[in-house]
Amino acid sequence: MSSISCSLAEVVAEMEAMYDPSWAEPWDAVGLVCGDPAAAVRKVLFAVDPVAVVADEALEWGADLIVTHHPLYLRGTTSVAATTFKGRVIHRLIRNDVALYTTHTNADVADPGVSDALARAVGLRSALRPLQPSPADPRRGLGRIGTLPSPVSLREFAARAASGLPRTAGPLRVAGDLERPVETIAVSGGAGDSLLSTARAAGADVFLTADLRHHPASEHMEAGDGPALIDASHWATEWPWLADAAGRLTSALRARGITVEARISDVVTDAWTATAPDTATDLDTRRP
């Protein structure tokens, strides 16, 4: 007989079975941020960022738990006083019995993980492999690399990527010959310029990631013989993973006879909200 809820501890256990906290980078902060492990969970909201607008959505929907990709307190803290926006978020969640759980770099390297979802969003469907495999398990690792069903121009692939990713204030930025044929594609959700040389060594025709800085990108392109670059919004490259994580969680719980409702936050929480001169664009309520 199916139940309609489970405990927070049960949800955390399922999340950590999928995204083991031991896979996280040493500097990272993952796991349960606030919440009573014995509390009942019926509704789970998945979002990229633990910010005020996401807390608003969770309270309006009646969520018991928010799962975010980005940590609230990445570098630790000695205070959760409501004198900062982070403190105010924590106070609101605790006051309304909403738990907060984070899975960050452990989800980045998981199989499947953040970059698998990104790869599917831009048209890569099968035979994906880690761009930088984990020494502990080569099935896991940072980024993904795969091939398109058939070669297309860089121009066409960039257009496909733009249509497959959620909308943000700015367009995708492209470096390379737009008529160049491309087939082998490397992707990495979030900031990825540390993987530029890895994408080159892997023989990728294109490397799609976020937060590419001027000097590394310029030096990469000047060196020649490497992949073309596509630079997307940090938020947009990680948002596709939310649906995958939500689906895996609800399926795992359903297999145990537990029904939990999951929702994907579609409020754009990218830091950039407009491009000049088109400053009339309002992204506060824009949906992907």
VENKA-V880620 format. One record per helix or strand of 3 or more residues. SS is the DSSP state (2 for helix, 1 for strand). FROM is the first residue (numbers start at 1). TO is the last residue. If there is no record, write none. Layout:
BEGIN
ss:SS from:FROM to:TO
ss:SS from:FROM to:TO
END
This chain:
BEGIN
ss:2 from:8 to:18
ss:2 from:21 to:23
ss:1 from:31 to:34
ss:1 from:43 to:47
ss:2 from:52 to:61
ss:1 from:65 to:68
ss:2 from:85 to:95
ss:1 from:99 to:102
ss:2 from:105 to:108
ss:2 from:114 to:121
ss:1 from:129 to:134
ss:1 from:137 to:153
ss:2 from:154 to:164
ss:1 from:173 to:175
ss:1 from:181 to:191
ss:2 from:193 to:201
ss:1 from:206 to:210
ss:2 from:214 to:223
ss:1 from:228 to:232
ss:2 from:234 to:254
ss:1 from:261 to:264
END
